[in-house]
């Protein structure tokens, strides 16, 4: 949890049995290190474009799920779903494989796994 989370909310979570780690703030790497030290093997990350981009750039993503709603939002200045370095060419895009699409009410969940590139693909 970051320092902006109200103390009352932290106490509410703790009383519900949630262990809140508040000494990492927004340092994702420190939080992941703590989780690794606890021998956790799977982490669900829900967040915005910045955290998604940072994790993709670092090669720390093993599975992705996007939810698509039947509505159109956006514009020239609208934020992207994923930040980070991105790709300037389609050949450099973050490819997914083993795609599954499941209806979720009016929405759809699209899940896929990063296509691992061979060393030769990554270099050229």
N, CA, C and O atoms as a GROMACS GRO file, in nm:
protein
  496
    1UNK      N    1   0.086  -0.119   0.000
    1UNK     CA    2   0.000   0.000   0.000
    1UNK      C    3   0.089   0.123   0.000
    1UNK      O    4   0.196   0.125   0.061
    2UNK      N    5   0.044   0.223  -0.067
    2UNK     CA    6   0.118   0.348  -0.070
    2UNK      C    7   0.084   0.436   0.049
    2UNK      O    8  -0.009   0.406   0.124
    3UNK      N    9   0.157   0.542   0.066
    3UNK     CA   10   0.137   0.631   0.180
    3UNK      C   11   0.007   0.710   0.170
    3UNK      O   12  -0.037   0.768   0.269
    4UNK      N   13  -0.056   0.711   0.051
    4UNK     CA   14  -0.180   0.786   0.036
    4UNK      C   15  -0.304   0.709   0.086
    4UNK      O   16  -0.412   0.766   0.095
    5UNK      N   17  -0.288   0.581   0.117
    5UNK     CA   18  -0.401   0.502   0.164
    5UNK      C   19  -0.434   0.545   0.307
    5UNK      O   20  -0.346   0.545   0.393
    6UNK      N   21  -0.560   0.582   0.334
    6UNK     CA   22  -0.598   0.625   0.468
    6UNK      C   23  -0.576   0.515   0.572
    6UNK      O   24  -0.603   0.397   0.547
    7UNK      N   25  -0.528   0.555   0.687
    7UNK     CA   26  -0.500   0.459   0.795
    7UNK      C   27  -0.624   0.379   0.831
    7UNK      O   28  -0.614   0.260   0.860
    8UNK      N   29  -0.741   0.442   0.830
    8UNK     CA   30  -0.865   0.371   0.862
    8UNK      C   31  -0.891   0.257   0.763
    8UNK      O   32  -0.939   0.151   0.802
    9UNK      N   33  -0.858   0.280   0.636
    9UNK     CA   34  -0.878   0.175   0.534
    9UNK      C   35  -0.782   0.060   0.559
    9UNK      O   36  -0.820  -0.056   0.545
   10UNK      N   37  -0.658   0.090   0.594
   10UNK     CA   38  -0.561  -0.015   0.625
   10UNK      C   39  -0.606  -0.097   0.744
   10UNK      O   40  -0.594  -0.220   0.744
   11UNK      N   41  -0.660  -0.030   0.846
   11UNK     CA   42  -0.709  -0.100   0.965
   11UNK      C   43  -0.829  -0.188   0.930
   11UNK      O   44  -0.842  -0.299   0.981
   12UNK      N   45  -0.917  -0.137   0.843
   12UNK     CA   46  -1.034  -0.212   0.800
   12UNK      C   47  -0.991  -0.341   0.728
   12UNK      O   48  -1.046  -0.448   0.752
   13UNK      N   49  -0.895  -0.329   0.640
   13UNK     CA   50  -0.845  -0.446   0.569
   13UNK      C   51  -0.780  -0.546   0.665
   13UNK      O   52  -0.804  -0.667   0.654
   14UNK      N   53  -0.700  -0.496   0.757
   14UNK     CA   54  -0.633  -0.583   0.854
   14UNK      C   55  -0.735  -0.658   0.940
   14UNK      O   56  -0.716  -0.775   0.972
   15UNK      N   57  -0.843  -0.589   0.979
   15UNK     CA   58  -0.944  -0.655   1.062
   15UNK      C   59  -1.021  -0.761   0.984
   15UNK      O   60  -1.082  -0.850   1.044
   16UNK      N   61  -1.018  -0.754   0.851
   16UNK     CA   62  -1.083  -0.854   0.766
   16UNK      C   63  -0.988  -0.969   0.733
   16UNK      O   64  -1.023  -1.060   0.658
   17UNK      N   65  -0.867  -0.966   0.790
   17UNK     CA   66  -0.772  -1.073   0.769
   17UNK      C   67  -0.675  -1.052   0.654
   17UNK      O   68  -0.602  -1.143   0.616
   18UNK      N   69  -0.673  -0.931   0.599
   18UNK     CA   70  -0.582  -0.900   0.489
   18UNK      C   71  -0.450  -0.852   0.546
   18UNK      O   72  -0.448  -0.762   0.630
   19UNK      N   73  -0.341  -0.910   0.501
   19UNK     CA   74  -0.210  -0.862   0.544
   19UNK      C   75  -0.168  -0.752   0.449
   19UNK      O   76  -0.149  -0.774   0.329
   20UNK      N   77  -0.153  -0.633   0.502
   20UNK     CA   78  -0.116  -0.517   0.421
   20UNK      C   79   0.030  -0.486   0.447
   20UNK      O   80   0.071  -0.466   0.561
   21UNK      N   81   0.108  -0.483   0.341
   21UNK     CA   82   0.249  -0.448   0.352
   21UNK      C   83   0.260  -0.303   0.309
   21UNK      O   84   0.232  -0.270   0.193
   22UNK      N   85   0.299  -0.217   0.400
   22UNK     CA   86   0.299  -0.075   0.368
   22UNK      C   87   0.437  -0.012   0.364
   22UNK      O   88   0.450   0.110   0.356
   23UNK      N   89   0.542  -0.095   0.369
   23UNK     CA   90   0.674  -0.036   0.369
   23UNK      C   91   0.738  -0.030   0.231
   23UNK      O   92   0.851   0.015   0.217
   24UNK      N   93   0.667  -0.075   0.128
   24UNK     CA   94   0.723  -0.069  -0.007
   24UNK      C   95   0.670   0.050  -0.085
   24UNK      O   96   0.727   0.088  -0.188
   25UNK      N   97   0.561   0.110  -0.038
   25UNK     CA   98   0.502   0.224  -0.109
   25UNK      C   99   0.467   0.184  -0.250
   25UNK      O  100   0.400   0.083  -0.271
   26UNK      N  101   0.512   0.261  -0.347
   26UNK     CA  102   0.483   0.229  -0.487
   26UNK      C  103   0.601   0.160  -0.556
   26UNK      O  104   0.608   0.156  -0.678
   27UNK      N  105   0.692   0.107  -0.477
   27UNK     CA  106   0.808   0.038  -0.532
   27UNK      C  107   0.768  -0.106  -0.567
   27UNK      O  108   0.771  -0.194  -0.481
   28UNK      N  109   0.730  -0.129  -0.693
   28UNK     CA  110   0.683  -0.259  -0.737
   28UNK      C  111   0.788  -0.366  -0.715
   28UNK      O  112   0.756  -0.478  -0.674
   29UNK      N  113   0.914  -0.333  -0.742
   29UNK     CA  114   1.021  -0.431  -0.732
   29UNK      C  115   1.039  -0.475  -0.588
   29UNK      O  116   1.064  -0.592  -0.562
   30UNK      N  117   1.029  -0.382  -0.493
   30UNK     CA  118   1.040  -0.418  -0.352
   30UNK      C  119   0.924  -0.509  -0.310
   30UNK      O  120   0.943  -0.604  -0.234
   31UNK      N  121   0.805  -0.478  -0.360
   31UNK     CA  122   0.689  -0.562  -0.328
   31UNK      C  123   0.706  -0.702  -0.386
   31UNK      O  124   0.678  -0.801  -0.318
   32UNK      N  125   0.751  -0.712  -0.512
   32UNK     CA  126   0.772  -0.843  -0.573
   32UNK      C  127   0.881  -0.921  -0.500
   32UNK      O  128   0.872  -1.043  -0.485
   33UNK      N  129   0.984  -0.851  -0.455
   33UNK     CA  130   1.090  -0.919  -0.380
   33UNK      C  131   1.034  -0.977  -0.251
   33UNK      O  132   1.066  -1.091  -0.215
   34UNK      N  133   0.952  -0.900  -0.181
   34UNK     CA  134   0.891  -0.951  -0.058
   34UNK      C  135   0.804  -1.073  -0.086
   34UNK      O  136   0.806  -1.170  -0.010
   35UNK      N  137   0.727  -1.068  -0.194
   35UNK     CA  138   0.642  -1.182  -0.228
   35UNK      C  139   0.727  -1.304  -0.262
   35UNK      O  140   0.692  -1.416  -0.225
   36UNK      N  141   0.837  -1.283  -0.332
   36UNK     CA  142   0.928  -1.394  -0.364
   36UNK      C  143   0.988  -1.454  -0.238
   36UNK      O  144   1.003  -1.576  -0.229
   37UNK      N  145   1.022  -1.370  -0.142
   37UNK     CA  146   1.077  -1.420  -0.016
   37UNK      C  147   0.974  -1.503   0.061
   37UNK      O  148   1.010  -1.588   0.143
   38UNK      N  149   0.846  -1.478   0.034
   38UNK     CA  150   0.739  -1.556   0.096
   38UNK      C  151   0.707  -1.681   0.014
   38UNK      O  152   0.613  -1.754   0.046
   39UNK      N  153   0.785  -1.704  -0.091
   39UNK     CA  154   0.774  -1.820  -0.179
   39UNK      C  155   0.641  -1.825  -0.254
   39UNK      O  156   0.591  -1.933  -0.284
   40UNK      N  157   0.584  -1.709  -0.283
   40UNK     CA  158   0.464  -1.703  -0.365
   40UNK      C  159   0.505  -1.725  -0.510
   40UNK      O  160   0.605  -1.669  -0.556
   41UNK      N  161   0.428  -1.805  -0.582
   41UNK     CA  162   0.463  -1.836  -0.720
   41UNK      C  163   0.373  -1.769  -0.821
   41UNK      O  164   0.400  -1.774  -0.941
   42UNK      N  165   0.265  -1.708  -0.775
   42UNK     CA  166   0.172  -1.646  -0.868
   42UNK      C  167   0.118  -1.517  -0.807
   42UNK      O  168   0.082  -1.512  -0.689
   43UNK      N  169   0.115  -1.413  -0.888
   43UNK     CA  170   0.068  -1.283  -0.841
   43UNK      C  171  -0.028  -1.226  -0.945
   43UNK      O  172   0.005  -1.220  -1.064
   44UNK      N  173  -0.144  -1.184  -0.901
   44UNK     CA  174  -0.239  -1.116  -0.988
   44UNK      C  175  -0.217  -0.967  -0.970
   44UNK      O  176  -0.226  -0.916  -0.858
   45UNK      N  177  -0.188  -0.898  -1.078
   45UNK     CA  178  -0.165  -0.754  -1.072
   45UNK      C  179  -0.278  -0.685  -1.145
   45UNK      O  180  -0.298  -0.705  -1.265
   46UNK      N  181  -0.352  -0.604  -1.072
   46UNK     CA  182  -0.455  -0.521  -1.133
   46UNK      C  183  -0.407  -0.379  -1.121
   46UNK      O  184  -0.373  -0.333  -1.012
   47UNK      N  185  -0.403  -0.310  -1.229
   47UNK     CA  186  -0.355  -0.174  -1.222
   47UNK      C  187  -0.377  -0.104  -1.354
   47UNK      O  188  -0.449  -0.152  -1.441
   48UNK      N  189  -0.315   0.008  -1.366
   48UNK     CA  190  -0.331   0.088  -1.486
   48UNK      C  191  -0.220   0.065  -1.586
   48UNK      O  192  -0.144  -0.031  -1.577
   49UNK      N  193  -0.215   0.155  -1.681
   49UNK     CA  194  -0.122   0.144  -1.792
   49UNK      C  195   0.024   0.145  -1.746
   49UNK      O  196   0.107   0.073  -1.803
   50UNK      N  197   0.056   0.224  -1.645
   50UNK     CA  198   0.196   0.234  -1.602
   50UNK      C  199   0.249   0.104  -1.546
   50UNK      O  200   0.357   0.058  -1.584
   51UNK      N  201   0.174   0.043  -1.454
   51UNK     CA  202   0.223  -0.083  -1.395
   51UNK      C  203   0.224  -0.194  -1.499
   51UNK      O  204   0.316  -0.276  -1.501
   52UNK      N  205   0.124  -0.197  -1.587
   52UNK     CA  206   0.121  -0.299  -1.693
   52UNK      C  207   0.244  -0.285  -1.782
   52UNK      O  208   0.310  -0.384  -1.814
   53UNK      N  209   0.274  -0.163  -1.823
   53UNK     CA  210   0.390  -0.140  -1.909
   53UNK      C  211   0.521  -0.173  -1.842
   53UNK      O  212   0.610  -0.232  -1.903
   54UNK      N  213   0.533  -0.136  -1.716
   54UNK     CA  214   0.658  -0.164  -1.644
   54UNK      C  215   0.683  -0.314  -1.632
   54UNK      O  216   0.795  -0.361  -1.650
   55UNK      N  217   0.577  -0.390  -1.602
   55UNK     CA  218   0.592  -0.535  -1.588
   55UNK      C  219   0.621  -0.601  -1.723
   55UNK      O  220   0.702  -0.693  -1.731
   56UNK      N  221   0.555  -0.555  -1.828
   56UNK     CA  222   0.583  -0.609  -1.962
   56UNK      C  223   0.726  -0.578  -2.004
   56UNK      O  224   0.797  -0.667  -2.053
   57UNK      N  225   0.770  -0.454  -1.985
   57UNK     CA  226   0.906  -0.415  -2.021
   57UNK      C  227   1.010  -0.499  -1.947
   57UNK      O  228   1.116  -0.530  -2.002
   58UNK      N  229   0.980  -0.535  -1.823
   58UNK     CA  230   1.074  -0.612  -1.741
   58UNK      C  231   1.068  -0.761  -1.769
   58UNK      O  232   1.146  -0.838  -1.713
   59UNK      N  233   0.976  -0.805  -1.856
   59UNK     CA  234   0.965  -0.948  -1.887
   59UNK      C  235   0.906  -1.028  -1.773
   59UNK      O  236   0.935  -1.147  -1.761
   60UNK      N  237   0.823  -0.965  -1.690
   60UNK     CA  238   0.768  -1.032  -1.572
   60UNK      C  239   0.624  -1.079  -1.590
   60UNK      O  240   0.557  -1.112  -1.492
   61UNK      N  241   0.576  -1.082  -1.713
   61UNK     CA  242   0.437  -1.120  -1.738
   61UNK      C  243   0.432  -1.259  -1.801
   61UNK      O  244   0.495  -1.284  -1.903
   62UNK      N  245   0.355  -1.347  -1.738
   62UNK     CA  246   0.337  -1.483  -1.789
   62UNK      C  247   0.199  -1.506  -1.847
   62UNK      O  248   0.178  -1.601  -1.922
   63UNK      N  249   0.104  -1.418  -1.814
   63UNK     CA  250  -0.033  -1.434  -1.860
   63UNK      C  251  -0.100  -1.298  -1.855
   63UNK      O  252  -0.077  -1.220  -1.762
   64UNK      N  253  -0.183  -1.268  -1.954
   64UNK     CA  254  -0.257  -1.142  -1.952
   64UNK      C  255  -0.404  -1.168  -1.976
   64UNK      O  256  -0.442  -1.259  -2.048
   65UNK      N  257  -0.486  -1.085  -1.914
   65UNK     CA  258  -0.630  -1.086  -1.939
   65UNK      C  259  -0.675  -0.943  -1.958
   65UNK      O  260  -0.643  -0.854  -1.879
   66UNK      N  261  -0.750  -0.922  -2.065
   66UNK     CA  262  -0.811  -0.792  -2.092
   66UNK      C  263  -0.961  -0.810  -2.092
   66UNK      O  264  -1.012  -0.913  -2.136
   67UNK      N  265  -1.030  -0.713  -2.044
   67UNK     CA  266  -1.176  -0.714  -2.048
   67UNK      C  267  -1.220  -0.610  -2.148
   67UNK      O  268  -1.181  -0.493  -2.140
   68UNK      N  269  -1.302  -0.651  -2.242
   68UNK     CA  270  -1.353  -0.563  -2.346
   68UNK      C  271  -1.500  -0.539  -2.322
   68UNK      O  272  -1.578  -0.634  -2.306
   69UNK      N  273  -1.539  -0.414  -2.321
   69UNK     CA  274  -1.679  -0.377  -2.300
   69UNK      C  275  -1.736  -0.326  -2.432
   69UNK      O  276  -1.663  -0.270  -2.513
   70UNK      N  277  -1.866  -0.345  -2.453
   70UNK     CA  278  -1.928  -0.299  -2.577
   70UNK      C  279  -1.957  -0.149  -2.574
   70UNK      O  280  -2.072  -0.105  -2.576
   71UNK      N  281  -1.849  -0.072  -2.569
   71UNK     CA  282  -1.862   0.073  -2.571
   71UNK      C  283  -1.734   0.131  -2.628
   71UNK      O  284  -1.629   0.066  -2.627
   72UNK      N  285  -1.742   0.250  -2.678
   72UNK     CA  286  -1.625   0.316  -2.736
   72UNK      C  287  -1.596   0.442  -2.654
   72UNK      O  288  -1.682   0.529  -2.638
   73UNK      N  289  -1.473   0.449  -2.605
   73UNK     CA  290  -1.427   0.568  -2.535
   73UNK      C  291  -1.294   0.607  -2.596
   73UNK      O  292  -1.239   0.531  -2.676
   74UNK      N  293  -1.244   0.720  -2.562
   74UNK     CA  294  -1.111   0.755  -2.610
   74UNK      C  295  -1.109   0.886  -2.683
   74UNK      O  296  -1.199   0.969  -2.671
   75UNK      N  297  -1.006   0.902  -2.757
   75UNK     CA  298  -0.980   1.025  -2.831
   75UNK      C  299  -0.831   1.039  -2.846
   75UNK      O  300  -0.754   0.954  -2.801
   76UNK      N  301  -0.791   1.144  -2.910
   76UNK     CA  302  -0.648   1.164  -2.936
   76UNK      C  303  -0.563   1.167  -2.810
   76UNK      O  304  -0.449   1.121  -2.810
   77UNK      N  305  -0.618   1.220  -2.702
   77UNK     CA  306  -0.541   1.234  -2.579
   77UNK      C  307  -0.577   1.130  -2.473
   77UNK      O  308  -0.534   1.140  -2.358
   78UNK      N  309  -0.657   1.029  -2.510
   78UNK     CA  310  -0.698   0.927  -2.414
   78UNK      C  311  -0.579   0.840  -2.376
   78UNK      O  312  -0.494   0.812  -2.460
   79UNK      N  313  -0.572   0.797  -2.250
   79UNK     CA  314  -0.462   0.712  -2.208
   79UNK      C  315  -0.472   0.574  -2.271
   79UNK      O  316  -0.582   0.526  -2.302
   80UNK      N  317  -0.360   0.512  -2.290
   80UNK     CA  318  -0.352   0.378  -2.346
   80UNK      C  319  -0.377   0.276  -2.235
   80UNK      O  320  -0.358   0.307  -2.117
   81UNK      N  321  -0.419   0.158  -2.270
   81UNK     CA  322  -0.439   0.051  -2.172
   81UNK      C  323  -0.307   0.002  -2.116
   81UNK      O  324  -0.302  -0.045  -2.002
   82UNK      N  325  -0.200   0.012  -2.195
   82UNK     CA  326  -0.069  -0.035  -2.153
   82UNK      C  327   0.034   0.072  -2.183
   82UNK      O  328   0.043   0.122  -2.295
   83UNK      N  329   0.112   0.107  -2.082
   83UNK     CA  330   0.218   0.205  -2.099
   83UNK      C  331   0.350   0.135  -2.128
   83UNK      O  332   0.352   0.032  -2.196
   84UNK      N  333   0.456   0.190  -2.079
   84UNK     CA  334   0.587   0.129  -2.098
   84UNK      C  335   0.650   0.171  -2.229
   84UNK      O  336   0.609   0.269  -2.291
   85UNK      N  337   0.751   0.096  -2.272
   85UNK     CA  338   0.825   0.130  -2.392
   85UNK      C  339   0.743   0.108  -2.518
   85UNK      O  340   0.761   0.181  -2.616
   86UNK      N  341   0.655   0.010  -2.518
   86UNK     CA  342   0.573  -0.016  -2.635
   86UNK      C  343   0.655  -0.066  -2.752
   86UNK      O  344   0.771  -0.106  -2.736
   87UNK      N  345   0.593  -0.065  -2.869
   87UNK     CA  346   0.658  -0.112  -2.990
   87UNK      C  347   0.633  -0.012  -3.102
   87UNK      O  348   0.520   0.034  -3.120
   88UNK      N  349   0.736   0.021  -3.174
   88UNK     CA  350   0.720   0.115  -3.286
   88UNK      C  351   0.677   0.044  -3.414
   88UNK      O  352   0.623   0.108  -3.504
   89UNK      N  353   0.700  -0.087  -3.422
   89UNK     CA  354   0.663  -0.164  -3.541
   89UNK      C  355   0.585  -0.288  -3.497
   89UNK      O  356   0.605  -0.340  -3.387
   90UNK      N  357   0.496  -0.334  -3.583
   90UNK     CA  358   0.418  -0.454  -3.552
   90UNK      C  359   0.508  -0.574  -3.524
   90UNK      O  360   0.474  -0.659  -3.442
   91UNK      N  361   0.621  -0.581  -3.590
   91UNK     CA  362   0.714  -0.692  -3.570
   91UNK      C  363   0.768  -0.695  -3.427
   91UNK      O  364   0.812  -0.799  -3.379
   92UNK      N  365   0.764  -0.581  -3.359
   92UNK     CA  366   0.815  -0.572  -3.222
   92UNK      C  367   0.704  -0.581  -3.117
   92UNK      O  368   0.730  -0.569  -2.998
   93UNK      N  369   0.582  -0.603  -3.162
   93UNK     CA  370   0.468  -0.607  -3.070
   93UNK      C  371   0.478  -0.725  -2.974
   93UNK      O  372   0.546  -0.823  -3.001
   94UNK      N  373   0.408  -0.712  -2.864
   94UNK     CA  374   0.404  -0.815  -2.760
   94UNK      C  375   0.298  -0.917  -2.802
   94UNK      O  376   0.179  -0.898  -2.774
   95UNK      N  377   0.340  -1.025  -2.869
   95UNK     CA  378   0.248  -1.125  -2.921
   95UNK      C  379   0.198  -1.218  -2.810
   95UNK      O  380   0.272  -1.255  -2.719
   96UNK      N  381   0.071  -1.255  -2.822
   96UNK     CA  382   0.011  -1.352  -2.731
   96UNK      C  383  -0.024  -1.477  -2.809
   96UNK      O  384  -0.051  -1.471  -2.929
   97UNK      N  385  -0.024  -1.591  -2.740
   97UNK     CA  386  -0.065  -1.717  -2.799
   97UNK      C  387  -0.157  -1.790  -2.702
   97UNK      O  388  -0.174  -1.749  -2.588
   98UNK      N  389  -0.215  -1.899  -2.750
   98UNK     CA  390  -0.311  -1.976  -2.670
   98UNK      C  391  -0.422  -1.886  -2.618
   98UNK      O  392  -0.453  -1.886  -2.498
   99UNK      N  393  -0.482  -1.811  -2.707
   99UNK     CA  394  -0.583  -1.712  -2.672
   99UNK      C  395  -0.715  -1.780  -2.638
   99UNK      O  396  -0.758  -1.874  -2.705
  100UNK      N  397  -0.778  -1.731  -2.534
  100UNK     CA  398  -0.912  -1.775  -2.495
  100UNK      C  399  -1.000  -1.651  -2.482
  100UNK      O  400  -0.956  -1.549  -2.429
  101UNK      N  401  -1.123  -1.661  -2.529
  101UNK     CA  402  -1.220  -1.553  -2.516
  101UNK      C  403  -1.342  -1.608  -2.445
  101UNK      O  404  -1.398  -1.710  -2.485
  102UNK      N  405  -1.382  -1.539  -2.338
  102UNK     CA  406  -1.497  -1.586  -2.259
  102UNK      C  407  -1.591  -1.469  -2.233
  102UNK      O  408  -1.547  -1.360  -2.195
  103UNK      N  409  -1.722  -1.491  -2.254
  103UNK     CA  410  -1.818  -1.386  -2.222
  103UNK      C  411  -1.828  -1.366  -2.072
  103UNK      O  412  -1.826  -1.463  -1.996
  104UNK      N  413  -1.839  -1.243  -2.030
  104UNK     CA  414  -1.855  -1.206  -1.888
  104UNK      C  415  -1.967  -1.104  -1.881
  104UNK      O  416  -1.940  -0.983  -1.878
  105UNK      N  417  -2.091  -1.149  -1.878
  105UNK     CA  418  -2.204  -1.057  -1.885
  105UNK      C  419  -2.204  -0.993  -2.022
  105UNK      O  420  -2.201  -1.064  -2.123
  106UNK      N  421  -2.208  -0.860  -2.028
  106UNK     CA  422  -2.200  -0.788  -2.156
  106UNK      C  423  -2.057  -0.776  -2.207
  106UNK      O  424  -2.035  -0.743  -2.324
  107UNK      N  425  -1.960  -0.803  -2.122
  107UNK     CA  426  -1.819  -0.789  -2.156
  107UNK      C  427  -1.761  -0.921  -2.205
  107UNK      O  428  -1.825  -1.026  -2.201
  108UNK      N  429  -1.636  -0.912  -2.252
  108UNK     CA  430  -1.560  -1.030  -2.291
  108UNK      C  431  -1.424  -1.026  -2.225
  108UNK      O  432  -1.361  -0.920  -2.218
  109UNK      N  433  -1.379  -1.140  -2.177
  109UNK     CA  434  -1.243  -1.152  -2.123
  109UNK      C  435  -1.157  -1.221  -2.228
  109UNK      O  436  -1.190  -1.331  -2.274
  110UNK      N  437  -1.048  -1.158  -2.264
  110UNK     CA  438  -0.952  -1.215  -2.359
  110UNK      C  439  -0.825  -1.246  -2.280
  110UNK      O  440  -0.764  -1.157  -2.222
  111UNK      N  441  -0.787  -1.373  -2.279
  111UNK     CA  442  -0.670  -1.416  -2.204
  111UNK      C  443  -0.571  -1.481  -2.299
  111UNK      O  444  -0.608  -1.555  -2.389
  112UNK      N  445  -0.444  -1.451  -2.278
  112UNK     CA  446  -0.339  -1.510  -2.360
  112UNK      C  447  -0.208  -1.515  -2.284
  112UNK      O  448  -0.194  -1.460  -2.175
  113UNK      N  449  -0.114  -1.583  -2.344
  113UNK     CA  450   0.017  -1.604  -2.284
  113UNK      C  451   0.123  -1.545  -2.376
  113UNK      O  452   0.116  -1.562  -2.497
  114UNK      N  453   0.221  -1.477  -2.319
  114UNK     CA  454   0.326  -1.416  -2.403
  114UNK      C  455   0.395  -1.521  -2.490
  114UNK      O  456   0.435  -1.627  -2.443
  115UNK      N  457   0.407  -1.488  -2.618
  115UNK     CA  458   0.480  -1.574  -2.710
  115UNK      C  459   0.628  -1.549  -2.685
  115UNK      O  460   0.676  -1.438  -2.704
  116UNK      N  461   0.696  -1.650  -2.645
  116UNK     CA  462   0.839  -1.636  -2.614
  116UNK      C  463   0.917  -1.631  -2.744
  116UNK      O  464   0.900  -1.714  -2.833
  117UNK      N  465   1.003  -1.533  -2.753
  117UNK     CA  466   1.086  -1.517  -2.873
  117UNK      C  467   1.215  -1.594  -2.857
  117UNK      O  468   1.272  -1.599  -2.748
  118UNK      N  469   1.260  -1.651  -2.965
  118UNK     CA  470   1.392  -1.715  -2.962
  118UNK      C  471   1.495  -1.603  -2.957
  118UNK      O  472   1.463  -1.487  -2.983
  119UNK      N  473   1.616  -1.636  -2.924
  119UNK     CA  474   1.722  -1.537  -2.918
  119UNK      C  475   1.740  -1.468  -3.053
  119UNK      O  476   1.762  -1.347  -3.058
  120UNK      N  477   1.730  -1.543  -3.164
  120UNK     CA  478   1.747  -1.485  -3.297
  120UNK      C  479   1.635  -1.386  -3.328
  120UNK      O  480   1.661  -1.281  -3.386
  121UNK      N  481   1.511  -1.416  -3.289
  121UNK     CA  482   1.399  -1.325  -3.312
  121UNK      C  483   1.418  -1.197  -3.234
  121UNK      O  484   1.392  -1.088  -3.286
  122UNK      N  485   1.463  -1.208  -3.110
  122UNK     CA  486   1.480  -1.092  -3.024
  122UNK      C  487   1.589  -0.998  -3.078
  122UNK      O  488   1.580  -0.876  -3.062
  123UNK      N  489   1.692  -1.056  -3.140
  123UNK     CA  490   1.804  -0.975  -3.188
  123UNK      C  491   1.779  -0.913  -3.324
  123UNK      O  492   1.841  -0.812  -3.357
  124UNK      N  493   1.693  -0.970  -3.403
  124UNK     CA  494   1.683  -0.912  -3.535
  124UNK      C  495   1.559  -0.943  -3.604
  124UNK      O  496   1.539  -0.900  -3.718
   0.00000   0.00000   0.00000
